Structures are given as structure tokens and as C-alpha cells.
């Protein structure tokens, strides 16, 4: 996704852009478009995300899966792994906001006995044992990376393990879409084979798909995360609703979770999404609004769709919630 297009109208961006929004630099690392998150302290985070923090009762209202994409920012000044303060801030945020599922970027090529692997295992274990996390995924864009996950998991305790192989591959943005979609299916087939042998799950996130692609994907993966990248919670469900209808034509019940984005005007990988909305709304309200709108639908195709929860992109953008004008938000 190209940041220069932010100057285009939001309507155009929302209809043309897809994906969870992370972009890679020349070294293959996921990078942030904002410097404002980098210097956030533990105390400032506690106050800055007040509007998006959840009480125990509101966490329960989300129900099921409540996921969060996480960039490790390896090799950067704001790297998460190996920094005790940032790790503790992160775990506190996960626990206080009711997230029970974490999807990690930048795990590709991780050697199972490396310092990175040990640091990651420690973070995952603490997330599962003390922050309420029940599943962890690796967001991957190559079929061979399934072997990395298996090697990492080998000999590790359940609390340290990766549980889900998540396909992060935006075939709809590729020049040769037909070929890249075939690559995506091949990746899922490989992931499914590995998952079956090693007690893992598979999932894919999608932006824009056609009917044939939607049905094919729904038939070969355990769970589909569907992007709903808007600036507020008004009429969320009708943003590409045909994607749900198409997936419902699969030969099995399709587990679906919408994705929302916490990107704001000044820290976006793409266009501004719910970053400013989060200044005044708890983050779980995006899903409760979406789910209420979904529940109000009377389409018969809903019988073959199972809504399993929701997901947010991406952790570091939440660190800017509450800073208002610094993130381009009016008070």
C-alpha cells in the first residue's frame, strides 16, 4: 500500500485499498509510518489508550476470538523483543484490552535456537500465562515458512508455541492476480498439510476477492479474517458485504472474523481509519456495532457463516490513541 495516496479521497482509498496494511522495507522488515509511538513510556500508554481500554464486563461482551496484529520492529529503535519495558507495556495493553489472540509479523526465517526465538518464546509464554492469550499466530507469506514454525515449536511447552499459520499475501494487489492467487492456494495447501500433522490451525486475511476466489479460500482454510477498514462504525457491515455472501457458498461452514484498523491520519500505512474514532470510543465497540449490523441481516446465506470474533490491526498504532492533535485528530 502506497502512503502517497493518502491525499486521495477517503472514499477512493476505502474502495481500492485492502489488507492489514503492514509494509516492508528493503530488508524485508515491517516498518511503521509514525515516529510518535516510538518514545511512548509505560505511564503514558496507560493514560493514552484510556478510551480504548476495556473493563472486565466489556471484555466479556466481545466474546470468542479477539485478535491483535503485532509488528516486532526487529532491528529498529522501537524493537519489541528484548526490551523489558516495551514488553511489559505490550502485555499490559493486551491484558487490559481483552485481546486473546496475537498475530505476529517478522517471524520469517527465525532459527529455533536463536536469541530472537528465545525472546519470542518468553514473550508468548507470558502472554498466554498472565495476559489471557489463548492462541498465537505467525503471519507468513511463503509456504516454506511452515517448516520454520514446526522447528520453532519442536520441544517447546504449550505456552510458548505458535498455534496458527496465518497467510499474509495480498494476491488482489498483485499485477498477475491469477498466478498469485494460485500461489496463495498452494501456500494454504502446504500450511494445511503441516497443520494437520502438527496440531495447528490455518487462516488467511483478505481484502478484496471475487466470488470464485472467496469460495476457493473458504473451502481450504480454518478461518478467514476479512478487512473492514473504515473511519467509524457507521454501516460497517455493508462495506464489501458481497464477500461474506460469496464465502457462504463454500461446501462447509465458514468461520469469519472482521478486521478493523487503528491507523490515524499521522501514523498510517495506508489511509486514516479508526485512529481518531478510538479517541472517543472503546475498541470493542467496532465489533459490537459490526455484529449488531450483521445480526440484523436476514439473508439466508448467513446459515453457512459463523462469526467467531474480531481482530485489530495493529498494536503500535494503539499507542497513539489519546494524543489527539499529534496524531492529526481534533479534540
DRENDO-1510 file (C-alpha; in Angstrom, 1 decimal, always signed):
<recs>
REC; n; res; u; v; w
REC; 1; UNK; +0.0; +0.0; +0.0 .
REC; 2; UNK; +1.4; +3.4; -1.0 .
REC; 3; UNK; +1.4; +6.1; +1.5 .
REC; 4; UNK; +1.5; +8.9; -1.1 .
REC; 5; UNK; -2.1; +8.0; -2.0 .
REC; 6; UNK; -3.3; +9.3; +1.4 .
REC; 7; UNK; -4.0; +12.6; -0.3 .
REC; 8; UNK; -6.7; +10.9; -2.4 .
REC; 9; UNK; -10.3; +11.0; -1.1 .
REC; 10; UNK; -11.1; +8.5; +1.7 .
REC; 11; UNK; -13.9; +7.1; -0.4 .
REC; 12; UNK; -11.4; +6.1; -3.1 .
REC; 13; UNK; -9.0; +4.7; -0.6 .
REC; 14; UNK; -11.6; +2.6; +1.1 .
REC; 15; UNK; -12.8; +1.1; -2.1 .
REC; 16; UNK; -9.4; +0.5; -3.6 .
REC; 17; UNK; -7.1; -0.4; -0.7 .
REC; 18; UNK; -7.0; -3.7; +1.1 .
REC; 19; UNK; -5.0; -5.7; +3.5 .
REC; 20; UNK; -3.8; -5.4; +7.0 .
REC; 21; UNK; -1.5; -2.6; +5.9 .
REC; 22; UNK; +2.0; -3.6; +7.1 .
REC; 23; UNK; +4.7; -2.7; +4.6 .
REC; 24; UNK; +8.2; -3.9; +4.3 .
REC; 25; UNK; +11.4; -2.0; +3.9 .
REC; 26; UNK; +14.3; -3.1; +1.6 .
REC; 27; UNK; +15.5; -5.5; +4.3 .
REC; 28; UNK; +12.1; -7.3; +4.4 .
REC; 29; UNK; +11.2; -5.9; +7.8 .
REC; 30; UNK; +7.8; -4.4; +8.6 .
REC; 31; UNK; +8.0; -0.7; +9.3 .
REC; 32; UNK; +5.8; +2.0; +10.8 .
REC; 33; UNK; +5.0; +5.3; +9.2 .
REC; 34; UNK; +4.9; +7.0; +12.5 .
REC; 35; UNK; +7.7; +8.1; +14.9 .
REC; 36; UNK; +5.2; +9.2; +17.6 .
REC; 37; UNK; +4.8; +5.7; +19.0 .
REC; 38; UNK; +8.5; +5.1; +19.4 .
REC; 39; UNK; +9.0; +7.2; +22.6 .
REC; 40; UNK; +5.9; +6.2; +24.5 .
REC; 41; UNK; +6.6; +5.3; +28.1 .
REC; 42; UNK; +4.7; +2.8; +30.2 .
REC; 43; UNK; +3.0; +5.6; +32.2 .
REC; 44; UNK; +1.9; +7.5; +29.1 .
REC; 45; UNK; +0.5; +4.4; +27.4 .
REC; 46; UNK; -1.7; +3.7; +30.5 .
REC; 47; UNK; -3.3; +7.2; +30.1 .
REC; 48; UNK; -3.2; +7.5; +26.3 .
REC; 49; UNK; -5.4; +4.4; +25.5 .
REC; 50; UNK; -7.9; +5.1; +28.1 .
REC; 51; UNK; -10.8; +5.4; +25.6 .
REC; 52; UNK; -10.0; +2.0; +24.2 .
REC; 53; UNK; -9.4; +0.1; +27.4 .
REC; 54; UNK; -11.9; -2.4; +28.5 .
REC; 55; UNK; -13.4; -3.2; +31.8 .
REC; 56; UNK; -13.9; -6.9; +32.7 .
REC; 57; UNK; -17.6; -6.7; +31.8 .
REC; 58; UNK; -17.0; -5.1; +28.4 .
REC; 59; UNK; -14.3; -7.6; +27.5 .
REC; 60; UNK; -16.9; -10.3; +28.0 .
REC; 61; UNK; -19.2; -8.6; +25.6 .
REC; 62; UNK; -16.8; -9.2; +22.7 .
REC; 63; UNK; -16.9; -12.9; +23.0 .
REC; 64; UNK; -14.9; -15.5; +21.2 .
REC; 65; UNK; -11.7; -14.5; +19.3 .
REC; 66; UNK; -10.3; -11.1; +19.9 .
REC; 67; UNK; -7.2; -10.7; +17.9 .
REC; 68; UNK; -4.4; -8.1; +17.6 .
REC; 69; UNK; -1.7; -7.9; +14.9 .
REC; 70; UNK; +1.7; -7.2; +16.3 .
REC; 71; UNK; +4.8; -5.9; +14.5 .
REC; 72; UNK; +8.1; -6.8; +16.3 .
REC; 73; UNK; +10.0; -4.0; +14.5 .
REC; 74; UNK; +13.2; -6.1; +14.5 .
REC; 75; UNK; +16.4; -4.1; +14.3 .
REC; 76; UNK; +14.7; -0.7; +15.0 .
REC; 77; UNK; +14.9; +1.7; +17.9 .
REC; 78; UNK; +11.4; +0.6; +19.0 .
REC; 79; UNK; +12.0; -3.1; +18.7 .
REC; 80; UNK; +9.6; -5.0; +21.0 .
REC; 81; UNK; +11.6; -8.2; +21.7 .
REC; 82; UNK; +14.4; -7.8; +24.3 .
REC; 83; UNK; +13.2; -4.6; +25.7 .
REC; 84; UNK; +11.7; -5.3; +29.2 .
REC; 85; UNK; +9.8; -2.1; +29.4 .
REC; 86; UNK; +8.2; -2.3; +26.0 .
REC; 87; UNK; +7.4; -6.0; +26.5 .
REC; 88; UNK; +5.6; -5.2; +29.8 .
REC; 89; UNK; +3.7; -2.3; +28.2 .
REC; 90; UNK; +2.6; -4.6; +25.5 .
REC; 91; UNK; +1.5; -7.4; +27.8 .
REC; 92; UNK; -0.4; -4.9; +30.0 .
REC; 93; UNK; -2.2; -3.5; +26.9 .
REC; 94; UNK; -3.1; -7.0; +25.7 .
REC; 95; UNK; -4.5; -8.0; +29.1 .
REC; 96; UNK; -6.3; -4.7; +29.9 .
REC; 97; UNK; -8.0; -4.6; +26.5 .
REC; 98; UNK; -9.1; -8.2; +26.4 .
REC; 99; UNK; -7.1; -9.5; +23.5 .
REC; 100; UNK; -6.8; -13.2; +23.5 .
REC; 101; UNK; -5.2; -13.8; +20.1 .
REC; 102; UNK; -1.9; -12.4; +18.8 .
REC; 103; UNK; -0.8; -12.4; +15.2 .
REC; 104; UNK; +3.0; -11.7; +14.9 .
REC; 105; UNK; +4.8; -10.3; +11.9 .
REC; 106; UNK; +8.5; -10.6; +11.2 .
REC; 107; UNK; +9.0; -14.3; +12.3 .
REC; 108; UNK; +10.1; -15.4; +8.8 .
REC; 109; UNK; +13.4; -17.3; +8.9 .
REC; 110; UNK; +13.6; -17.4; +12.7 .
REC; 111; UNK; +16.2; -20.0; +13.7 .
REC; 112; UNK; +14.7; -22.2; +16.5 .
REC; 113; UNK; +17.7; -21.7; +18.8 .
REC; 114; UNK; +18.4; -18.1; +18.1 .
REC; 115; UNK; +18.2; -15.3; +20.6 .
REC; 116; UNK; +15.1; -14.0; +18.8 .
REC; 117; UNK; +13.4; -17.3; +19.2 .
REC; 118; UNK; +14.1; -17.5; +22.9 .
REC; 119; UNK; +12.9; -13.9; +23.4 .
REC; 120; UNK; +9.8; -14.6; +21.4 .
REC; 121; UNK; +9.1; -17.8; +23.4 .
REC; 122; UNK; +9.4; -15.8; +26.6 .
REC; 123; UNK; +7.0; -13.1; +25.4 .
REC; 124; UNK; +4.5; -15.7; +24.1 .
REC; 125; UNK; +4.6; -17.7; +27.3 .
REC; 126; UNK; +3.9; -14.6; +29.4 .
REC; 127; UNK; +1.1; -13.5; +27.1 .
REC; 128; UNK; -0.6; -16.9; +27.5 .
REC; 129; UNK; +0.1; -17.4; +31.2 .
REC; 130; UNK; -0.6; -13.9; +32.5 .
REC; 131; UNK; -2.3; -11.8; +29.9 .
REC; 132; UNK; -5.2; -14.0; +28.8 .
REC; 133; UNK; -3.9; -15.0; +25.4 .
REC; 134; UNK; -5.1; -18.4; +24.2 .
REC; 135; UNK; -3.7; -18.5; +20.6 .
REC; 136; UNK; -0.7; -17.1; +18.8 .
REC; 137; UNK; -0.2; -16.9; +15.0 .
REC; 138; UNK; +2.7; -16.3; +12.6 .
REC; 139; UNK; +1.8; -14.1; +9.7 .
REC; 140; UNK; +3.6; -15.6; +6.8 .
REC; 141; UNK; +3.9; -15.0; +3.0 .
REC; 142; UNK; +5.8; -18.1; +1.9 .
REC; 143; UNK; +4.9; -21.8; +2.0 .
REC; 144; UNK; +8.3; -22.8; +3.3 .
REC; 145; UNK; +7.9; -20.8; +6.5 .
REC; 146; UNK; +5.6; -23.5; +7.8 .
REC; 147; UNK; +8.8; -25.5; +8.4 .
REC; 148; UNK; +10.2; -22.6; +10.5 .
REC; 149; UNK; +7.1; -22.8; +12.7 .
REC; 150; UNK; +7.4; -26.5; +13.2 .
REC; 151; UNK; +11.1; -26.2; +14.0 .
REC; 152; UNK; +10.4; -23.4; +16.5 .
REC; 153; UNK; +7.6; -25.3; +18.2 .
REC; 154; UNK; +9.6; -28.5; +18.5 .
REC; 155; UNK; +10.3; -29.2; +22.2 .
REC; 156; UNK; +8.6; -26.1; +23.4 .
REC; 157; UNK; +5.9; -26.0; +26.0 .
REC; 158; UNK; +2.3; -25.3; +25.0 .
REC; 159; UNK; +2.6; -21.8; +26.5 .
REC; 160; UNK; +5.5; -21.0; +24.1 .
REC; 161; UNK; +4.1; -22.5; +20.9 .
REC; 162; UNK; +2.8; -20.9; +17.8 .
REC; 163; UNK; -0.8; -22.2; +17.2 .
REC; 164; UNK; -1.9; -20.8; +13.8 .
REC; 165; UNK; -0.4; -20.5; +10.4 .
REC; 166; UNK; -1.7; -17.1; +9.0 .
REC; 167; UNK; -1.4; -16.4; +5.3 .
REC; 168; UNK; -0.4; -12.8; +4.7 .
REC; 169; UNK; -0.3; -12.5; +1.0 .
REC; 170; UNK; -2.2; -9.8; -0.9 .
REC; 171; UNK; -2.8; -11.5; -4.2 .
REC; 172; UNK; -5.5; -9.0; -5.1 .
REC; 173; UNK; -2.8; -6.3; -5.2 .
REC; 174; UNK; -0.5; -8.2; -7.5 .
REC; 175; UNK; -0.1; -7.5; -11.2 .
REC; 176; UNK; -0.7; -11.1; -12.2 .
REC; 177; UNK; -3.6; -11.8; -9.9 .
REC; 178; UNK; -4.5; -15.2; -11.4 .
REC; 179; UNK; -1.0; -16.6; -10.9 .
REC; 180; UNK; -0.6; -15.0; -7.4 .
REC; 181; UNK; -3.9; -16.5; -6.3 .
REC; 182; UNK; -2.7; -19.9; -7.4 .
REC; 183; UNK; +0.4; -19.3; -5.3 .
REC; 184; UNK; -1.9; -18.4; -2.3 .
REC; 185; UNK; -3.9; -21.6; -2.7 .
REC; 186; UNK; -0.6; -23.6; -2.9 .
REC; 187; UNK; +0.6; -21.9; +0.3 .
REC; 188; UNK; -2.7; -22.8; +2.0 .
REC; 189; UNK; -2.4; -26.4; +0.9 .
REC; 190; UNK; +1.1; -26.7; +2.3 .
REC; 191; UNK; +0.0; -25.0; +5.5 .
REC; 192; UNK; -3.0; -27.3; +5.8 .
REC; 193; UNK; -0.7; -30.4; +5.4 .
REC; 194; UNK; +1.7; -29.1; +8.1 .
REC; 195; UNK; -1.2; -28.1; +10.4 .
REC; 196; UNK; -2.8; -31.5; +10.2 .
REC; 197; UNK; +0.4; -33.2; +11.1 .
REC; 198; UNK; +1.4; -30.8; +13.9 .
REC; 199; UNK; -1.9; -29.9; +15.5 .
REC; 200; UNK; -2.0; -26.3; +14.1 .
REC; 201; UNK; -4.7; -24.2; +12.6 .
REC; 202; UNK; -4.7; -22.2; +9.3 .
REC; 203; UNK; -6.2; -18.9; +8.4 .
REC; 204; UNK; -6.0; -16.2; +5.8 .
REC; 205; UNK; -6.8; -12.5; +5.9 .
REC; 206; UNK; -8.5; -11.0; +2.8 .
REC; 207; UNK; -9.1; -7.6; +1.4 .
REC; 208; UNK; -10.8; -7.8; -2.0 .
REC; 209; UNK; -11.8; -11.1; -3.6 .
REC; 210; UNK; -14.1; -12.2; -6.3 .
REC; 211; UNK; -16.8; -14.9; -6.0 .
REC; 212; UNK; -14.5; -17.7; -7.3 .
REC; 213; UNK; -11.6; -16.7; -5.0 .
REC; 214; UNK; -13.9; -16.4; -2.0 .
REC; 215; UNK; -15.3; -19.9; -2.4 .
REC; 216; UNK; -12.0; -21.5; -3.0 .
REC; 217; UNK; -10.4; -19.9; +0.1 .
REC; 218; UNK; -13.3; -20.7; +2.3 .
REC; 219; UNK; -13.0; -24.4; +1.3 .
REC; 220; UNK; -9.3; -24.7; +2.2 .
REC; 221; UNK; -8.7; -22.8; +5.4 .
REC; 222; UNK; -9.9; -23.0; +9.0 .
REC; 223; UNK; -10.7; -19.3; +9.5 .
REC; 224; UNK; -10.9; -16.1; +7.3 .
REC; 225; UNK; -10.2; -12.6; +8.6 .
REC; 226; UNK; -12.0; -10.0; +6.5 .
REC; 227; UNK; -10.9; -6.4; +6.4 .
REC; 228; UNK; -13.4; -3.7; +7.3 .
REC; 229; UNK; -11.2; -0.6; +7.2 .
REC; 230; UNK; -13.4; +2.4; +7.8 .
REC; 231; UNK; -13.1; +5.6; +9.8 .
REC; 232; UNK; -16.1; +4.9; +12.1 .
REC; 233; UNK; -18.6; +2.2; +13.0 .
REC; 234; UNK; -21.5; +3.5; +10.8 .
REC; 235; UNK; -22.8; +1.0; +8.4 .
REC; 236; UNK; -19.7; -1.2; +8.7 .
REC; 237; UNK; -21.4; -4.4; +7.5 .
REC; 238; UNK; -22.2; -3.1; +4.0 .
REC; 239; UNK; -18.5; -2.5; +3.3 .
REC; 240; UNK; -18.0; -5.3; +0.8 .
REC; 241; UNK; -20.8; -7.4; +2.1 .
REC; 242; UNK; -20.7; -9.5; -1.0 .
REC; 243; UNK; -17.5; -11.1; +0.3 .
REC; 244; UNK; -19.5; -12.8; +3.0 .
REC; 245; UNK; -22.2; -14.0; +0.6 .
REC; 246; UNK; -19.6; -15.4; -1.7 .
REC; 247; UNK; -17.8; -17.3; +1.1 .
REC; 248; UNK; -21.1; -18.7; +2.3 .
REC; 249; UNK; -21.3; -20.7; -0.9 .
REC; 250; UNK; -18.5; -22.9; +0.3 .
REC; 251; UNK; -19.1; -26.6; +0.9 .
REC; 252; UNK; -18.5; -26.2; +4.6 .
REC; 253; UNK; -19.4; -23.7; +7.3 .
REC; 254; UNK; -17.0; -20.7; +7.1 .
REC; 255; UNK; -15.5; -19.2; +10.3 .
REC; 256; UNK; -15.1; -15.4; +9.9 .
REC; 257; UNK; -13.7; -12.5; +11.9 .
REC; 258; UNK; -13.7; -8.9; +10.8 .
REC; 259; UNK; -10.5; -6.8; +11.0 .
REC; 260; UNK; -10.5; -3.2; +12.0 .
REC; 261; UNK; -7.6; -0.7; +11.7 .
REC; 262; UNK; -6.4; +1.6; +14.4 .
REC; 263; UNK; -4.4; +3.8; +11.9 .
REC; 264; UNK; -4.9; +7.5; +12.2 .
REC; 265; UNK; -4.1; +10.5; +10.0 .
REC; 266; UNK; -0.5; +10.8; +11.1 .
REC; 267; UNK; +0.6; +7.2; +11.7 .
REC; 268; UNK; -1.0; +5.3; +8.8 .
REC; 269; UNK; +0.5; +2.7; +6.4 .
REC; 270; UNK; -2.4; +3.5; +4.1 .
REC; 271; UNK; -5.4; +5.9; +4.6 .
REC; 272; UNK; -6.7; +7.1; +8.0 .
REC; 273; UNK; -9.0; +4.6; +9.5 .
REC; 274; UNK; -10.3; +4.3; +13.1 .
REC; 275; UNK; -7.4; +6.0; +14.8 .
REC; 276; UNK; -9.4; +9.2; +15.6 .
REC; 277; UNK; -12.6; +7.3; +16.3 .
REC; 278; UNK; -10.8; +5.4; +19.0 .
REC; 279; UNK; -10.1; +8.8; +20.8 .
REC; 280; UNK; -13.8; +8.7; +21.9 .
REC; 281; UNK; -14.8; +5.0; +21.6 .
REC; 282; UNK; -13.7; +1.8; +23.3 .
REC; 283; UNK; -12.1; -0.5; +20.8 .
REC; 284; UNK; -14.6; -3.3; +21.3 .
REC; 285; UNK; -17.4; -1.0; +20.1 .
REC; 286; UNK; -16.2; -1.6; +16.5 .
REC; 287; UNK; -17.1; -5.2; +16.7 .
REC; 288; UNK; -20.3; -4.9; +18.8 .
REC; 289; UNK; -21.5; -2.4; +16.1 .
REC; 290; UNK; -20.5; -4.6; +13.3 .
REC; 291; UNK; -22.0; -7.7; +14.9 .
REC; 292; UNK; -25.3; -5.9; +15.6 .
REC; 293; UNK; -25.5; -4.8; +12.0 .
REC; 294; UNK; -24.7; -8.4; +10.9 .
REC; 295; UNK; -27.3; -9.9; +13.2 .
REC; 296; UNK; -29.9; -7.6; +11.7 .
REC; 297; UNK; -29.4; -9.1; +8.2 .
REC; 298; UNK; -32.0; -11.6; +7.1 .
REC; 299; UNK; -30.1; -13.2; +4.2 .
REC; 300; UNK; -30.4; -17.0; +4.0 .
REC; 301; UNK; -26.7; -17.3; +3.2 .
REC; 302; UNK; -25.8; -16.4; +6.8 .
REC; 303; UNK; -26.6; -20.0; +7.7 .
REC; 304; UNK; -23.2; -21.0; +6.3 .
REC; 305; UNK; -21.2; -18.3; +8.1 .
REC; 306; UNK; -20.0; -18.5; +11.7 .
REC; 307; UNK; -18.8; -15.2; +13.2 .
REC; 308; UNK; -16.0; -16.2; +15.7 .
REC; 309; UNK; -14.9; -12.8; +16.9 .
REC; 310; UNK; -12.9; -9.8; +15.7 .
REC; 311; UNK; -9.3; -8.6; +15.0 .
REC; 312; UNK; -7.4; -5.3; +15.1 .
REC; 313; UNK; -4.5; -4.0; +13.1 .
REC; 314; UNK; -2.0; -3.1; +14.6 .
REC; 315; UNK; -0.7; -2.8; +18.1 .
REC; 316; UNK; +1.8; +0.1; +17.7 .
REC; 317; UNK; -1.0; +2.3; +16.3 .
REC; 318; UNK; -2.9; +2.0; +19.6 .
REC; 319; UNK; +0.0; +3.6; +21.4 .
REC; 320; UNK; -1.0; +6.9; +19.7 .
REC; 321; UNK; -4.7; +6.7; +20.8 .
REC; 322; UNK; -5.2; +9.7; +23.2 .
REC; 323; UNK; -2.6; +12.0; +21.8 .
REC; 324; UNK; -5.2; +13.8; +19.7 .
REC; 325; UNK; -3.7; +16.6; +17.5 .
REC; 326; UNK; -0.3; +15.0; +17.4 .
REC; 327; UNK; -1.9; +12.1; +15.5 .
REC; 328; UNK; -4.0; +14.5; +13.4 .
REC; 329; UNK; -7.2; +14.2; +15.4 .
REC; 330; UNK; -9.3; +17.1; +16.5 .
REC; 331; UNK; -10.4; +17.3; +20.1 .
</recs>
